[in-house]
Amino acid sequence: MRVWFRRIGLLALAAVIGAGFYLALRERPIPVDTAIVSKGLLQVTIDEEGVTRVKDVYAVSSPIAGYLSRTTLDEGETVRAHETIIASIHPLDPPFLDERTRAELMAAAEAARSAVALAQVEQRRAQTTLDLAQSNYERAEKLAKTKTISISQLEHRFSELELKKAQVSSTEATINLRKAELASAEARLQQPGDRSVSHRANDCCVNITAPIDGVVLEVLTRSEQAVSPGTKIAEIGDPRNLEIIVDLLSSDAAKIEHGASVLITDWGGEEDLEGTVRMIEPAAFTKVSSLGIEEQRVNVVIDPASVPKNLGHGYRVLARLGIWQQDDVLQVPIAALFRTGGNWSVFVIENGRARLLQIDIGQMNSTDAQILGGIEADDNVILYPSDVLEDGSLVEERPG
C-alpha cells in the first residue's frame, strides 16, 4: 500500500508540474477593439474655421477737415437711413501764431484801420463837393426859369451833381471794402484761446447721417478730436445679412464647387446651420501658419440658409464643406487602417485569430474610408492594431 501511495503522489506531482509548464508556455490571446464593416452614407468634407461678417459694411468717414464732436452712439444701436446723426464736424480753431507772423498781421490790421480812416476822409470831401454841386444846381434851376442862363448851362450843373453823387457812392463802397480788409486782418490775429469751446456748438457744422437702416457695428473714433478728410468714424451694417468667410489651402479650395452644401457647427448654438458656397475668390494670398510655414490660402464665401438672432458680426464658426457624398458605400473606420509595403491593410478576426488582408480604398473622411475591394460587409476588423499583432495571432475582443 505504501508503494502505491508513493506512486500516486509522484504522478500527481508530475501532473501539477506539467500543468504549470502548459500554462506558462501556452499562447495568450491579445485583447483588441473591433468594428464591423458596414454599408451606409459616406460624406467627405473639408473642416475649417471661419468668421461671420456682414455682407455690406458701410464705413462712415469724415468728408472734410474739421473738429469732430464726441460720438454718442454705441455699438449695437439701431440707426435710420438719412435720419440718425452719426457725427458732427465743426470748424477748426485757428492755429497758434509765432511772433513774426503775429507782428506782420498786427501791422496789416493797423494799415487796414488807416485805410478806413482815409476812406472816411474821402467820403467827407466827396459829400462836401456833393452839397456844393446840389446848391449850384438849385440856383441854376431858378435862373433857368427866368431865362437868365441857358438850358445847356442847367444841364451842365445837373451832370456835375450826378457826378458828385457817384463819387459819394464810390467813397462809401471804398469804406466798406477797407472795413472788410480790417475785419480779415483782425480775424487772422485770433488765437485758439480767443474762442471758448462752448461757442463751437453755435458754429455752422456738418452733420453726417447714417447711409442705411441697420446697427452700429463698431465706433472707430469716439472722442472729440481734429479729423482730416477720410478719417473713419464708425461702421454700420445689417447683422441679419450675414455671410461666412473661410480661408482654405489652395489645394483644398480647388476641390470645392460653387453651390456646394456646407454644415456650420460650433458657433455657440444648440443646432447646426446649413449653408451653400456662394463664391470662391479667384486670387489666393500668402498666410503664415502657426508653425511658421507660408501657405497659399483662398477665401471661400458661404451663405447660411438662416441667421439666428444670437449670431453676429465677427463670430467664429466651424464650416464642414462637402466635396463628395454617396449612399450605400462599403466603409471601414480609418482607425483600422495601416500601411504594409505601401499598401493599405487591415486585420480581420477569423476563428479567434487575426488575419492580415490588403485592401483597396477610395474616398476617406476624418472617421471612415470607402472600401473598393479586399474585405466584405460584416467582417470584424481590429481597431488601433498594435505592433505585437501579427498574421495568425490569437486575439480576443475587449468587453464593450
C-alpha positions in Angstrom: 0.0 0.0 0.0 2.8 2.3 0.9 4.3 1.8 -2.6 1.0 2.7 -4.3 0.6 5.9 -2.3 4.1 6.9 -3.3 3.4 6.2 -7.0 0.1 8.2 -6.8 1.9 11.1 -5.2 4.6 11.1 -7.8 2.0 11.0 -10.6 0.1 13.9 -9.0 3.3 16.0 -8.7 4.2 15.3 -12.3 0.7 16.4 -13.4 1.0 19.6 -11.5 4.4 20.4 -12.9 3.1 19.6 -16.5 0.1 21.8 -16.0 2.4 24.6 -14.8 4.6 24.3 -17.9 1.4 24.3 -20.1 0.0 27.4 -18.5 3.4 29.2 -18.7 4.2 28.3 -22.3 0.7 28.4 -23.9 -0.2 31.3 -26.3 -2.2 34.1 -24.7 -4.9 35.9 -26.7 -4.2 39.7 -27.3 -7.2 41.9 -26.2 -8.3 44.1 -29.1 -11.0 46.6 -30.0 -13.1 45.7 -33.1 -15.6 47.2 -35.5 -18.0 45.7 -38.1 -17.5 46.6 -41.8 -20.9 48.0 -43.0 -22.6 49.9 -45.8 -24.1 53.4 -45.5 -23.9 57.0 -46.4 -20.3 58.4 -46.6 -19.6 62.1 -46.8 -16.2 63.6 -47.4 -15.8 67.2 -46.1 -13.1 69.8 -45.5 -13.4 71.1 -42.0 -12.0 74.6 -41.4 -12.7 77.5 -39.0 -14.4 80.6 -40.4 -15.6 84.0 -39.4 -19.0 85.6 -39.9 -19.3 89.1 -41.4 -22.0 91.5 -42.5 -22.2 91.4 -46.3 -22.4 95.1 -46.8 -20.4 97.1 -44.2 -20.6 100.9 -44.6 -17.7 102.8 -43.3 -18.8 106.3 -42.3 -15.9 108.8 -42.7 -15.3 112.5 -42.4 -15.8 114.3 -45.8 -13.9 117.4 -44.7 -11.3 118.5 -42.3 -12.6 119.9 -39.0 -13.2 119.3 -35.3 -15.2 116.1 -34.6 -17.7 116.3 -31.7 -17.8 113.3 -29.3 -19.6 110.3 -30.9 -22.6 109.5 -28.7 -23.6 106.3 -30.5 -22.6 102.9 -29.1 -22.1 99.5 -30.7 -25.4 97.7 -31.3 -27.6 100.9 -31.5 -30.1 101.0 -34.3 -29.8 103.7 -36.9 -32.2 105.0 -39.6 -31.0 106.0 -43.1 -30.6 109.8 -43.6 -32.1 110.5 -40.1 -29.7 109.3 -37.4 -26.8 111.6 -36.9 -23.6 109.6 -36.7 -21.2 112.6 -36.0 -21.0 116.4 -36.2 -17.9 118.2 -37.6 -17.2 121.8 -36.6 -14.7 124.3 -38.0 -11.2 124.0 -36.6 -9.8 126.6 -34.2 -7.2 129.0 -35.7 -3.6 127.9 -35.4 -1.1 129.4 -33.0 0.9 132.4 -34.4 4.6 132.8 -34.0 6.0 136.3 -33.1 6.9 137.3 -36.6 3.6 136.3 -38.1 1.7 138.0 -35.3 3.7 141.2 -35.9 3.1 141.1 -39.6 -0.7 140.6 -39.1 -0.9 143.4 -36.5 0.9 145.7 -39.0 -1.6 144.7 -41.7 -4.5 145.3 -39.3 -3.2 148.8 -38.4 -2.7 149.6 -42.1 -6.3 148.5 -42.7 -7.5 150.9 -39.9 -5.6 153.7 -41.5 -7.2 152.8 -44.9 -10.6 153.0 -43.3 -9.8 156.4 -41.9 -8.6 157.7 -45.2 -11.7 156.4 -46.9 -13.9 158.2 -44.4 -12.0 161.4 -45.1 -12.5 160.9 -48.8 -16.2 160.4 -48.1 -16.5 163.6 -46.2 -14.7 165.5 -49.0 -17.0 163.9 -51.6 -20.0 164.8 -49.5 -18.9 168.4 -49.3 -18.5 168.7 -53.1 -21.8 167.0 -53.5 -23.5 169.6 -51.2 -21.9 172.4 -53.3 -23.0 170.8 -56.6 -26.5 170.4 -55.2 -26.6 174.1 -54.2 -25.2 175.2 -57.6 -27.8 173.1 -59.4 -30.7 174.6 -57.4 -29.6 178.2 -58.2 -29.1 177.3 -61.8 -32.6 175.8 -61.9 -34.1 179.1 -60.6 -32.1 181.2 -63.0 -33.1 179.0 -65.9 -36.8 179.6 -65.1 -36.2 183.4 -65.6 -34.2 182.9 -68.7 -31.0 184.2 -67.0 -28.9 181.2 -68.0 -29.3 178.8 -70.9 -30.7 175.3 -70.8 -27.2 173.9 -71.6 -25.8 175.6 -68.5 -28.5 174.0 -66.4 -27.7 170.6 -67.9 -24.1 171.1 -67.2 -24.9 171.8 -63.5 -27.1 168.7 -63.4 -24.3 166.5 -64.8 -21.9 167.9 -62.2 -24.4 167.0 -59.4 -24.8 163.4 -60.7 -21.0 163.0 -60.9 -20.6 164.1 -57.3 -23.3 161.7 -56.2 -21.4 158.9 -57.9 -18.2 159.9 -56.1 -20.0 159.8 -52.7 -21.3 156.3 -53.6 -17.8 155.3 -54.6 -16.3 156.5 -51.3 -19.0 154.6 -49.3 -18.1 151.4 -51.2 -14.4 152.1 -50.5 -15.1 152.4 -46.8 -17.0 149.1 -46.8 -14.0 147.5 -48.6 -11.5 148.9 -46.1 -13.6 147.7 -43.2 -13.8 144.2 -44.7 -10.0 144.2 -45.1 -9.7 145.3 -41.4 -12.0 142.5 -40.3 -10.0 140.0 -42.3 -6.8 141.2 -40.7 -8.2 141.0 -37.2 -9.6 137.5 -37.9 -6.1 136.3 -38.8 -4.9 137.6 -35.4 -7.2 135.2 -33.5 -5.5 132.6 -31.3 -7.0 129.2 -30.2 -7.7 130.6 -26.7 -9.6 133.6 -28.0 -12.7 131.5 -28.6 -14.1 129.2 -25.9 -15.0 125.6 -26.7 -18.6 126.3 -25.7 -19.0 128.7 -28.7 -18.3 125.8 -31.0 -21.8 124.5 -30.7 -23.1 127.7 -32.2 -20.8 127.4 -35.3 -22.0 126.0 -38.5 -21.3 122.3 -38.6 -21.6 119.3 -41.0 -23.9 116.5 -39.7 -23.1 113.1 -41.0 -26.1 110.8 -41.1 -26.4 107.0 -41.4 -26.3 105.8 -45.1 -28.6 102.8 -44.4 -31.0 101.3 -41.9 -29.0 99.0 -39.6 -27.0 98.9 -36.4 -23.6 100.3 -35.4 -21.1 97.6 -35.7 -18.1 99.5 -34.4 -17.3 103.0 -33.3 -13.8 103.8 -34.6 -13.5 107.4 -33.5 -15.3 108.3 -30.2 -13.6 111.2 -28.6 -13.5 114.9 -29.6 -10.6 115.5 -32.0 -9.4 117.1 -35.1 -10.0 115.0 -38.2 -8.8 115.1 -41.7 -10.9 114.1 -44.8 -11.3 110.3 -45.0 -11.0 109.7 -41.2 -13.2 106.6 -40.4 -15.7 107.3 -37.6 -17.9 104.2 -37.5 -19.0 101.1 -39.3 -22.7 100.4 -40.0 -24.4 97.3 -41.3 -27.3 94.9 -41.1 -26.4 91.9 -38.8 -29.3 89.9 -40.3 -27.5 89.9 -43.7 -24.5 87.7 -42.8 -22.0 85.7 -44.7 -19.2 83.4 -43.6 -15.6 83.7 -44.8 -13.4 80.5 -44.6 -9.8 80.6 -45.9 -8.7 77.2 -47.2 -5.5 75.9 -48.6 -5.5 76.5 -52.4 -5.2 72.7 -53.0 -8.4 72.2 -50.9 -10.2 75.2 -52.5 -9.7 73.6 -55.9 -11.9 70.7 -54.8 -14.9 73.0 -53.8 -17.6 73.7 -56.3 -20.0 76.7 -56.4 -23.2 75.8 -54.6 -21.7 73.0 -52.5 -23.5 72.3 -49.3 -21.9 73.4 -46.0 -22.7 72.4 -42.4 -21.9 75.1 -39.9 -21.2 73.9 -36.4 -19.5 75.0 -33.1 -20.9 78.5 -33.4 -22.4 78.5 -29.9 -26.0 77.5 -30.6 -27.6 74.1 -30.0 -28.5 73.4 -33.6 -26.1 73.2 -36.6 -26.8 75.5 -39.5 -26.9 74.8 -43.2 -25.4 76.9 -46.0 -24.1 76.9 -49.5 -20.9 78.1 -51.2 -21.7 81.4 -53.0 -18.2 82.3 -54.2 -14.6 81.1 -54.3 -12.3 84.1 -54.7 -10.2 83.8 -57.8 -6.9 85.0 -56.2 -5.0 83.4 -53.4 -2.9 85.1 -50.7 0.0 84.1 -48.6 -0.5 83.3 -44.9 2.0 82.1 -42.4 0.7 79.2 -40.3 1.2 78.7 -36.6 4.2 76.5 -37.4 5.8 79.3 -39.4 5.1 77.8 -42.8 4.0 80.0 -45.7 0.8 78.7 -47.2 -1.3 79.8 -50.2 -4.9 80.4 -48.9 -8.1 81.1 -50.7 -11.2 82.8 -49.3 -14.5 80.9 -49.7 -17.7 82.8 -49.2 -20.7 80.9 -47.7 -24.3 82.0 -47.4 -26.1 80.5 -44.4 -29.6 79.3 -45.0 -30.8 81.1 -41.8 -29.2 83.5 -39.4 -30.0 83.0 -35.7 -30.6 86.1 -33.5 -27.6 85.3 -31.3 -25.1 85.1 -34.3 -23.4 88.4 -35.1 -20.6 90.1 -37.0 -17.1 88.6 -36.5 -18.2 85.4 -34.8 -16.1 82.2 -35.1 -17.7 79.1 -36.6 -16.6 75.7 -37.9 -17.6 75.0 -41.5 -17.8 71.5 -43.0 -17.6 71.9 -46.8 -18.8 68.8 -48.7 -16.7 67.6 -51.6 -18.0 64.1 -52.1 -21.1 62.1 -51.0 -22.6 58.7 -51.8 -25.1 56.3 -50.4 -24.7 52.6 -49.7 -20.9 52.7 -49.5 -18.9 49.9 -48.1 -16.8 51.6 -45.4 -14.4 50.8 -42.6 -13.2 53.0 -39.7 -9.9 54.6 -40.5 -8.7 53.5 -37.1 -8.4 50.0 -38.5 -6.1 51.0 -41.4 -2.4 50.8 -41.6 0.3 50.5 -44.2 2.3 47.4 -45.2 4.7 47.5 -48.1 3.0 50.7 -49.4 -0.5 49.2 -49.4 -3.4 49.7 -47.1 -4.1 46.7 -44.8 -6.4 45.6 -42.0 -6.6 42.8 -39.5 -9.8 40.7 -39.7 -10.8 38.3 -36.9 -11.4 34.7 -38.2 -11.9 31.9 -35.7 -10.4 33.9 -32.9 -7.2 34.8 -34.8 -6.1 37.9 -36.6 -5.8 37.6 -40.4 -3.8 40.2 -42.4 -5.6 41.4 -45.5 -4.6 44.0 -48.1 -7.5 46.3 -49.2 -8.2 49.0 -51.8 -9.7 52.2 -50.5 -11.3 55.2 -52.3 -12.7 58.3 -50.6 -11.8 59.0 -47.0 -13.0 61.4 -44.4 -12.0 62.0 -40.8 -13.6 58.8 -39.4 -14.3 56.3 -42.3 -12.8 55.2 -45.6 -14.5 53.7 -48.7 -13.7 50.1 -49.4 -13.2 49.2 -53.1 -12.0 45.6 -52.5 -10.3 43.2 -50.2 -12.9 42.7 -47.4 -16.7 42.2 -47.3 -19.6 43.6 -45.4 -20.0 42.3 -41.8 -16.3 41.4 -41.5 -15.0 42.1 -38.0 -11.9 44.3 -38.2 -9.4 45.2 -35.4 -9.2 48.9 -34.4 -5.9 50.5 -33.4 -3.7 47.5 -34.3 -0.5 47.4 -32.2 3.0 46.3 -33.1 2.6 42.9 -31.3 -0.2 41.8 -33.7 0.9 39.5 -36.5 -0.9 37.5 -39.1 -2.4 34.5 -37.2 -2.1 36.0 -33.7 -4.6 34.8 -31.1 -6.9 37.7 -30.2 -10.0 38.3 -28.0 -12.4 41.2 -28.1 -12.4 43.6 -25.2 -15.7 43.8 -23.3 -17.9 46.6 -24.5 
